[in-house]
Amino acid sequence: MPIYKIDKKKNGKQQYRVVVNYTNSNGEYKQISQRVYGKSEAKNAEAALERKVQDKDFSRRITIRQLYEEYIAAKIHEVRTSTLNKTKSILNNHVLNTDLADKRIDRLTVPVLQEWKNRLGQKDIMISTKNNAVRELNALLNYAVRMEYLPKNPLRNVGKFKDSGFIVKQEQYQYYTKEQFDRYYQAALNCRKNLTDYACCVFFYLLFYSGLRKGEMNALKWSDLEGNILHVRRSICQKVKGYEETPPKNPSSYRDVRLPKNAMKVIEDHKSLFEQFDQFNDDWRLCGGIKPIADTNLENHNARYAKLAGLHHITIHEFRDSHATLLINEGISLLAVQRCLGHSDIRTTMKHYAHLYPSTEEETLKKLESL
């Protein structure tokens, strides 16, 4: 029952592959394995796998809820905290709060899962949300197959939700124009009373002119600023208690973002304020100071600024949409927008923003007729 060291580390912990070999009741040679980070975690995983092998009927008695607990424990060192939290939220909202939760996995038939899908389909939620639930349950059952708790995944025969019509609905989101954001920022300047107010002002200004994600902006340090270039190299995931610094969302999110002169002036004024502190150094967060700005503070300030400016409220992520819209309205290409936003696939950029580009049919016709 070996433990193999894998040439990979995460958060300073070595990855191990724990393997347990056994012979089933049919005399067939079998093997179950699990990958974990940390030597002590590997020992614990080995003991857990051995207990399951000794219990000949463990795969027949485990419920969806029990499988979920094991699945989350296995994923905790494999994915970003924000990704794990999203998985937990989806499964809790659409699987664990249904009668499916306490059903044994060996009794999950295609009709049972189709009935679950039918009930999910009756909910007044977006089709993308429904398919997210199907996707996460599918991943959970795939894990059961990998662990040899199930011979196959019955959900694959059920499939995902499909649009009933042929009309493609464009994604709706709110954003601020340049003129609207000027009003928003002026309202923010008018109600500054403390360092948190100043920091939030800068935070939203840079969001609008850089297009960074909230976590990327909160993670920026003064050492990440070189001239007018922001080096995006990390992100912040906030928890109930404290926060966690993580890599950016994907490899394309590692990028350099150039700031316009007006944004640099805001940064310079902001830095002169923080330089008054004796303990100030380049390891401070560019917006928050010693530590990132709390999500609740950002949400509260955002709502207050919008109200004072007489504007509709947009979410923090929609400042990123506002930046993309600003670029598109200035004629910036979709490929350039993709690079600025750090999307890993241009199809993501097209899905969100392609409809904002003016129709090129008349322009194409004119060029053809001029040939």
C-alpha positions as CSV (number, residue, x, y, z in Angstrom):
1,M,0.0,0.0,0.0
2,P,2.5,2.6,-1.2
3,I,2.6,6.4,-1.1
4,Y,4.2,8.0,-4.1
5,K,5.8,11.4,-4.1
6,I,4.6,13.5,-7.0
7,D,6.9,16.3,-8.5
8,K,4.4,19.0,-7.6
9,K,3.8,21.3,-4.7
10,K,1.1,23.7,-3.6
11,N,1.3,26.3,-0.8
12,G,4.6,24.7,0.2
13,K,3.2,21.2,0.6
14,Q,4.4,18.2,-1.4
15,Q,1.8,16.3,-3.4
16,Y,1.5,12.5,-2.8
17,R,-0.5,9.8,-4.6
18,V,-1.8,7.3,-2.1
19,V,-2.5,3.8,-3.5
20,V,-4.3,0.9,-1.9
21,N,-4.4,-2.5,-3.7
22,Y,-7.0,-5.2,-2.9
23,T,-8.9,-8.1,-4.3
24,N,-12.6,-7.9,-4.5
25,S,-15.2,-10.6,-3.7
26,N,-15.0,-11.8,-7.3
27,G,-11.3,-12.4,-7.0
28,E,-10.4,-9.4,-9.2
29,Y,-7.4,-7.3,-8.6
30,K,-8.4,-3.7,-7.8
31,Q,-6.8,-0.5,-6.8
32,I,-8.1,2.8,-5.4
33,S,-6.0,5.9,-5.1
34,Q,-6.2,9.5,-4.0
35,R,-3.9,12.6,-4.4
36,V,-3.3,14.9,-1.4
37,Y,-0.9,17.6,-0.4
38,G,1.3,17.0,2.7
39,K,2.9,14.0,4.3
40,S,0.6,13.7,7.2
41,E,-2.5,14.2,4.9
42,A,-1.1,11.3,2.8
43,K,-0.9,9.0,5.9
44,N,-4.4,9.9,6.9
45,A,-5.7,9.3,3.4
46,E,-4.0,5.9,3.3
47,A,-5.7,4.9,6.6
48,A,-9.0,6.1,5.3
49,L,-8.7,4.1,2.1
50,E,-7.6,1.0,4.0
51,R,-10.7,1.2,6.2
52,K,-12.9,1.4,3.1
53,V,-11.3,-1.6,1.5
54,Q,-11.8,-3.6,4.7
55,D,-15.5,-2.7,4.7
56,K,-16.6,-4.8,1.8
57,D,-20.0,-3.0,1.5
58,F,-18.8,0.6,1.9
59,S,-19.5,1.5,-1.7
60,R,-23.1,0.2,-1.4
61,R,-23.9,2.1,1.8
62,I,-22.4,5.5,1.1
63,T,-25.0,8.3,0.5
64,I,-24.7,11.4,-1.6
65,R,-24.2,13.5,1.5
66,Q,-21.3,11.3,2.7
67,L,-19.8,11.2,-0.8
68,Y,-20.0,15.0,-0.8
69,E,-18.0,15.3,2.4
70,E,-15.3,13.0,1.1
71,Y,-15.3,14.8,-2.3
72,I,-14.8,18.2,-0.7
73,A,-12.0,17.0,1.5
74,A,-10.2,15.6,-1.5
75,K,-10.6,18.8,-3.5
76,I,-9.6,21.2,-0.8
77,H,-5.9,21.1,-1.8
78,E,-6.6,20.8,-5.6
79,V,-8.6,23.9,-6.5
80,R,-8.7,27.6,-5.6
81,T,-10.7,28.5,-2.5
82,S,-13.2,30.5,-4.5
83,T,-13.7,27.6,-6.9
84,L,-14.2,25.2,-4.0
85,N,-16.7,27.6,-2.3
86,K,-18.7,27.8,-5.6
87,T,-18.8,24.0,-5.8
88,K,-20.0,23.8,-2.2
89,S,-22.6,26.5,-2.7
90,I,-24.1,24.9,-5.9
91,L,-24.2,21.4,-4.4
92,N,-25.7,22.6,-1.1
93,N,-28.4,24.7,-2.9
94,H,-29.5,22.2,-5.5
95,V,-28.5,18.7,-4.3
96,L,-28.0,18.5,-0.5
97,N,-31.3,20.2,0.2
98,T,-33.2,17.7,-1.8
99,D,-34.3,14.1,-1.1
100,L,-31.3,13.0,-3.2
101,A,-28.9,13.9,-0.4
102,D,-29.6,10.8,1.8
103,K,-30.0,8.4,-1.0
104,R,-27.4,5.6,-1.4
105,I,-25.3,6.1,-4.5
106,D,-25.8,2.5,-5.6
107,R,-29.5,3.3,-5.8
108,L,-29.0,6.2,-8.2
109,T,-30.7,5.1,-11.4
110,V,-31.3,7.1,-14.5
111,P,-35.0,7.6,-13.7
112,V,-34.1,8.8,-10.1
113,L,-31.7,11.4,-11.5
114,Q,-34.1,12.4,-14.3
115,E,-36.8,13.1,-11.6
116,W,-34.2,15.3,-9.7
117,K,-33.5,17.1,-13.0
118,N,-37.2,17.6,-13.7
119,R,-37.7,19.2,-10.2
120,L,-34.7,21.4,-10.8
121,G,-36.1,22.4,-14.2
122,Q,-39.3,23.7,-12.5
123,K,-37.3,26.2,-10.4
124,D,-37.5,29.8,-11.5
125,I,-33.8,30.2,-12.1
126,M,-31.6,30.8,-15.2
127,I,-30.8,27.8,-17.4
128,S,-27.1,28.4,-16.8
129,T,-27.7,28.0,-13.0
130,K,-29.5,24.7,-13.6
131,N,-26.7,23.4,-15.8
132,N,-24.1,24.4,-13.2
133,A,-26.0,22.2,-10.8
134,V,-26.0,19.3,-13.3
135,R,-22.3,19.8,-13.9
136,E,-21.3,19.8,-10.2
137,L,-23.4,16.7,-9.5
138,N,-21.8,15.0,-12.5
139,A,-18.3,15.8,-11.2
140,L,-19.3,14.4,-7.8
141,L,-20.5,11.1,-9.3
142,N,-17.4,11.0,-11.6
143,Y,-15.4,11.1,-8.3
144,A,-17.4,8.1,-7.1
145,V,-16.5,6.2,-10.3
146,R,-12.8,7.1,-9.9
147,M,-12.9,5.8,-6.3
148,E,-14.7,2.6,-7.6
149,Y,-17.7,3.3,-5.5
150,L,-19.8,3.1,-8.7
151,P,-19.2,1.2,-11.9
152,K,-20.4,4.1,-14.0
153,N,-22.0,7.5,-13.7
154,P,-25.8,7.3,-14.4
155,L,-26.2,11.1,-14.7
156,R,-24.4,10.9,-18.1
157,N,-27.5,9.4,-19.6
158,V,-29.7,12.2,-18.2
159,G,-27.8,15.1,-19.9
160,K,-27.9,18.8,-19.3
161,F,-30.6,21.4,-19.9
162,K,-31.1,22.9,-23.4
163,D,-32.8,26.1,-24.6
164,S,-36.3,25.4,-25.8
165,G,-36.1,28.0,-28.5
166,F,-33.8,29.4,-31.2
167,I,-33.6,32.9,-29.8
168,V,-30.2,33.6,-28.3
169,K,-30.6,35.9,-25.4
170,Q,-27.8,38.5,-24.9
171,E,-26.3,38.6,-21.5
172,Q,-27.7,41.6,-19.6
173,Y,-25.4,43.5,-17.2
174,Q,-25.2,47.0,-15.9
175,Y,-22.2,49.3,-16.4
176,Y,-21.2,53.0,-16.1
177,T,-20.2,55.2,-19.0
178,K,-17.3,57.5,-18.7
179,E,-19.6,60.4,-17.8
180,Q,-21.5,58.4,-15.2
181,F,-18.3,57.2,-13.6
182,D,-17.0,60.8,-13.4
183,R,-20.2,61.6,-11.3
184,Y,-19.6,58.4,-9.2
185,Y,-16.0,59.3,-8.5
186,Q,-16.8,62.9,-7.6
187,A,-19.4,61.7,-5.1
188,A,-16.7,59.4,-3.6
189,L,-14.3,62.2,-3.3
190,N,-16.9,64.4,-1.5
191,C,-17.5,61.9,1.3
192,R,-13.9,60.9,2.2
193,K,-13.4,61.1,6.0
194,N,-10.8,58.4,6.8
195,L,-8.2,56.2,5.3
196,T,-10.7,53.5,4.4
197,D,-12.7,56.1,2.4
198,Y,-9.6,57.2,0.6
199,A,-8.6,53.6,-0.2
200,C,-12.1,52.7,-1.5
201,C,-12.0,55.8,-3.8
202,V,-8.7,54.6,-5.4
203,F,-10.0,51.0,-5.5
204,F,-13.0,51.8,-7.7
205,Y,-11.1,54.4,-9.8
206,L,-8.5,51.7,-10.7
207,L,-11.2,49.1,-11.3
208,F,-12.8,51.3,-13.9
209,Y,-9.6,52.2,-15.7
210,S,-7.8,48.8,-15.5
211,G,-10.6,46.1,-15.7
212,L,-9.0,44.0,-13.0
213,R,-11.0,41.5,-11.1
214,K,-11.9,42.4,-7.5
215,G,-9.5,39.8,-6.0
216,E,-6.7,40.9,-8.4
217,M,-7.1,44.6,-7.4
218,N,-7.2,43.8,-3.7
219,A,-4.0,41.7,-4.0
220,L,-1.9,44.4,-5.7
221,K,1.1,45.6,-3.7
222,W,3.2,48.7,-4.3
223,S,6.0,46.4,-5.5
224,D,3.6,45.3,-8.4
225,L,3.6,48.9,-9.8
226,E,6.4,49.7,-12.2
227,G,6.1,53.0,-13.8
228,N,2.5,53.0,-15.2
229,I,2.4,49.2,-15.4
230,L,0.5,47.0,-12.9
231,H,2.0,43.5,-12.8
232,V,-1.0,41.2,-12.0
233,R,0.6,38.1,-10.2
234,R,-1.8,37.2,-7.5
235,S,-5.4,37.4,-6.2
236,I,-7.2,37.6,-2.9
237,C,-10.0,35.3,-1.8
238,Q,-11.8,36.6,1.3
239,K,-13.2,34.2,3.9
240,V,-15.5,34.6,6.9
241,K,-12.3,35.1,9.0
242,G,-9.5,36.8,7.2
243,Y,-8.4,36.2,3.6
244,E,-6.2,33.9,1.5
245,E,-3.7,35.0,-1.2
246,T,-4.0,32.8,-4.2
247,P,-2.6,32.7,-7.8
248,P,-4.8,34.6,-10.4
249,K,-7.8,32.8,-11.9
250,N,-6.0,31.2,-14.9
251,P,-2.6,31.4,-16.7
252,S,-3.9,34.2,-19.0
253,S,-4.6,36.3,-15.8
254,Y,-0.9,36.8,-15.3
255,R,-0.6,40.0,-17.2
256,D,0.7,43.5,-17.3
257,V,-1.8,46.3,-17.4
258,R,-0.8,49.8,-18.4
259,L,-2.6,52.7,-16.7
260,P,-3.5,56.1,-18.3
261,K,-2.0,59.3,-16.9
262,N,-5.1,60.2,-15.0
263,A,-5.0,56.9,-13.1
264,M,-1.3,57.4,-12.3
265,K,-2.1,60.9,-10.8
266,V,-4.6,59.2,-8.5
267,I,-2.1,56.6,-7.5
268,E,0.7,59.2,-6.8
269,D,-1.6,61.2,-4.6
270,H,-2.7,58.1,-2.8
271,K,0.9,57.0,-2.2
272,S,1.9,60.3,-0.8
273,L,-0.8,59.8,1.9
274,F,0.4,56.4,2.9
275,E,4.1,57.4,2.9
276,Q,3.3,59.5,6.0
277,F,3.3,56.3,8.0
278,D,6.8,55.2,9.3
279,Q,6.1,51.5,8.7
280,F,5.0,52.0,5.0
281,N,6.9,49.8,2.5
282,D,6.4,48.3,-0.9
283,D,4.8,45.2,0.6
284,W,1.7,47.1,1.6
285,R,-1.4,46.6,-0.5
286,L,-1.7,49.3,-3.2
287,C,-5.3,50.1,-2.1
288,G,-5.8,48.7,1.3
289,G,-2.5,49.3,3.1
290,I,-1.3,46.7,5.5
291,K,-4.1,44.3,4.5
292,P,-6.7,44.2,1.7
293,I,-10.0,46.1,2.0
294,A,-12.8,43.9,3.4
295,D,-15.6,42.9,0.9
296,T,-18.3,44.4,3.2
297,N,-16.5,47.8,3.2
298,L,-16.2,47.8,-0.6
299,E,-19.9,46.8,-1.0
300,N,-21.1,49.5,1.5
301,H,-18.9,52.2,-0.1
302,N,-20.0,51.3,-3.6
303,A,-23.7,51.5,-2.7
304,R,-23.2,54.9,-0.9
305,Y,-21.2,56.4,-3.9
306,A,-23.9,55.4,-6.4
307,K,-26.7,56.8,-4.2
308,L,-24.9,60.1,-3.7
309,A,-24.2,60.4,-7.4
310,G,-27.9,59.7,-8.3
311,L,-26.8,56.6,-10.3
312,H,-28.1,53.1,-10.6
313,H,-26.2,50.6,-8.5
314,I,-23.8,48.2,-10.3
315,T,-21.9,45.3,-8.7
316,I,-18.2,45.4,-8.1
317,H,-17.6,42.9,-11.0
318,E,-19.6,45.2,-13.3
319,F,-16.8,47.8,-13.0
320,R,-14.9,45.3,-15.0
321,D,-17.7,45.2,-17.5
322,S,-17.7,49.0,-17.5
323,H,-14.0,49.0,-18.4
324,A,-14.6,46.5,-21.3
325,T,-17.4,48.7,-22.6
326,L,-15.2,51.8,-22.4
327,L,-12.6,50.0,-24.5
328,I,-15.1,48.8,-27.0
329,N,-16.7,52.2,-27.4
330,E,-13.3,53.5,-28.3
331,G,-12.9,51.0,-31.1
332,I,-10.5,48.6,-29.3
333,S,-10.5,45.2,-30.9
334,L,-12.0,42.2,-29.2
335,L,-8.6,40.4,-29.0
336,A,-7.1,43.4,-27.2
337,V,-10.1,43.4,-24.8
338,Q,-9.5,39.8,-24.1
339,R,-5.8,40.4,-23.2
340,C,-6.7,43.4,-21.0
341,L,-9.2,41.4,-19.0
342,G,-7.1,38.3,-18.8
343,H,-9.6,35.9,-20.3
344,S,-8.1,32.5,-21.1
345,D,-10.4,32.1,-24.2
346,I,-11.6,34.7,-26.6
347,R,-14.9,32.9,-26.7
348,T,-15.5,34.1,-23.2
349,T,-14.9,37.7,-24.3
350,M,-17.2,37.2,-27.3
351,K,-19.9,35.7,-25.1
352,H,-20.0,38.7,-22.8
353,Y,-19.2,41.7,-25.1
354,A,-19.4,40.8,-28.8
355,H,-23.0,42.3,-29.0
356,L,-21.6,45.7,-28.0
357,Y,-19.7,46.0,-31.3
358,P,-21.6,47.9,-34.0
359,S,-22.9,45.8,-36.8
360,T,-20.4,45.4,-39.6
361,E,-22.8,44.3,-42.3
362,E,-23.2,47.7,-44.0
363,E,-19.5,48.3,-43.7
364,T,-18.8,44.9,-45.3
365,L,-21.3,45.6,-48.1
366,K,-19.7,49.0,-48.9
367,K,-16.2,47.5,-49.2
368,L,-17.5,44.8,-51.5
369,E,-19.3,47.3,-53.7
370,S,-16.1,49.4,-53.9
371,L,-14.1,46.5,-55.4
